[in-house]
Amino acid sequence: MIFITAVFDVLPEHADDWPEISREFTEACNAEPGCKWFFWSRSVTDPHQYVLVEAFDDGDAGAAHVQSDHFRAAQEKLPRYLASTPRIVSQDVDADGWSELGEMAVDRG
């Protein structure tokens, strides 16, 4: 699985609107056959920062993602709303999805 995390610093005047600005791209990515997940979280320490967490089945799915029409459209649209170039970590991981965080196990029984 390819696991990717990217940090997007959104211009202050667009920060509240970022979910709507990126909605079409987000929905298209989540509809890709090899996409495991693609979601945004807003930072609790910087209201202008969003963290993108995404995962793809493998390198072929990742390649299809960056070669898609909706990715190219996002390359044209999204930078005008950003304060800086996004920062990314992308790694192949030996996993097929999320694992439980055993150190914080929840027992409601």
C-alpha positions as CSV (number, residue, x, y, z in Angstrom):
1,M,0.0,0.0,0.0
2,I,1.2,3.6,-0.7
3,F,0.5,5.8,2.3
4,I,0.7,9.6,1.7
5,T,0.3,12.5,4.1
6,A,0.5,16.1,2.8
7,V,0.3,19.4,4.5
8,F,-1.5,22.3,2.7
9,D,-1.2,25.8,4.0
10,V,-4.3,27.6,2.7
11,L,-4.5,31.3,2.3
12,P,-6.3,32.7,5.4
13,E,-9.1,34.2,3.3
14,H,-9.9,30.7,1.8
15,A,-9.2,28.5,4.8
16,D,-12.9,28.2,5.9
17,D,-13.9,27.4,2.3
18,W,-11.2,24.7,1.6
19,P,-13.5,21.7,2.1
20,E,-15.8,23.1,-0.6
21,I,-12.9,24.3,-2.8
22,S,-11.4,20.8,-2.8
23,R,-14.7,18.9,-2.7
24,E,-14.8,17.9,-6.4
25,F,-11.2,16.7,-6.4
26,T,-11.7,14.8,-3.1
27,E,-14.9,13.1,-4.4
28,A,-13.1,12.1,-7.7
29,C,-10.1,10.7,-5.8
30,N,-12.3,8.7,-3.5
31,A,-14.0,7.2,-6.5
32,E,-10.8,5.9,-8.0
33,P,-10.6,2.1,-8.2
34,G,-7.3,1.9,-6.4
35,C,-7.9,4.5,-3.7
36,K,-8.3,3.1,-0.2
37,W,-9.0,6.6,1.3
38,F,-8.5,10.2,0.6
39,F,-9.6,12.7,3.3
40,W,-8.7,16.1,4.8
41,S,-8.3,17.1,8.4
42,R,-8.0,20.7,9.6
43,S,-5.2,21.4,12.0
44,V,-6.2,22.2,15.6
45,T,-3.1,24.4,16.0
46,D,-3.2,26.3,12.7
47,P,-6.6,27.1,11.3
48,H,-5.1,27.8,7.8
49,Q,-3.6,24.3,7.6
50,Y,-5.1,21.1,6.3
51,V,-3.6,17.7,6.3
52,L,-4.4,15.3,3.5
53,V,-4.3,11.6,4.3
54,E,-4.5,9.2,1.4
55,A,-3.7,5.6,0.5
56,F,-3.6,3.6,-2.7
57,D,-3.5,-0.1,-3.3
58,D,-0.1,0.0,-5.0
59,G,2.2,1.9,-7.3
60,D,-0.1,1.4,-10.3
61,A,-3.0,2.9,-8.5
62,G,-0.8,5.8,-7.4
63,A,0.3,6.4,-10.9
64,A,-3.3,6.3,-12.2
65,H,-4.1,8.9,-9.6
66,V,-1.5,11.4,-10.6
67,Q,-2.3,10.8,-14.3
68,S,-6.0,11.3,-13.9
69,D,-8.0,14.2,-15.4
70,H,-9.2,15.3,-12.0
71,F,-5.6,15.4,-10.7
72,R,-4.6,17.6,-13.6
73,A,-7.6,19.9,-13.0
74,A,-6.6,20.2,-9.3
75,Q,-3.1,21.1,-10.3
76,E,-4.6,24.0,-12.2
77,K,-7.2,25.0,-9.7
78,L,-5.9,24.5,-6.1
79,P,-2.6,26.3,-6.0
80,R,-4.3,29.8,-6.3
81,Y,-5.8,29.1,-2.8
82,L,-2.5,28.1,-1.2
83,A,0.0,30.1,0.7
84,S,2.9,27.8,-0.1
85,T,3.7,24.6,-1.9
86,P,2.3,21.6,-0.1
87,R,4.7,19.3,1.8
88,I,4.4,15.5,1.4
89,V,5.5,12.2,2.8
90,S,4.9,9.2,0.6
91,Q,5.8,5.7,1.6
92,D,5.2,2.1,0.6
93,V,4.0,0.3,3.7
94,D,3.5,-3.3,4.4
95,A,-0.2,-3.0,5.2
96,D,-3.5,-3.2,3.6
97,G,-5.4,-0.7,5.7
98,W,-5.6,0.8,9.2
99,S,-4.5,-1.2,12.3
100,E,-5.9,-0.7,15.8
101,L,-3.9,1.4,18.2
102,G,-3.6,-1.2,20.9
103,E,-2.1,1.2,23.4
104,M,-5.5,3.1,23.5
105,A,-7.8,0.1,23.2
106,V,-11.4,0.9,23.9
107,D,-13.4,-1.6,25.9
108,R,-17.1,-0.6,26.2
109,G,-18.1,-4.0,27.5
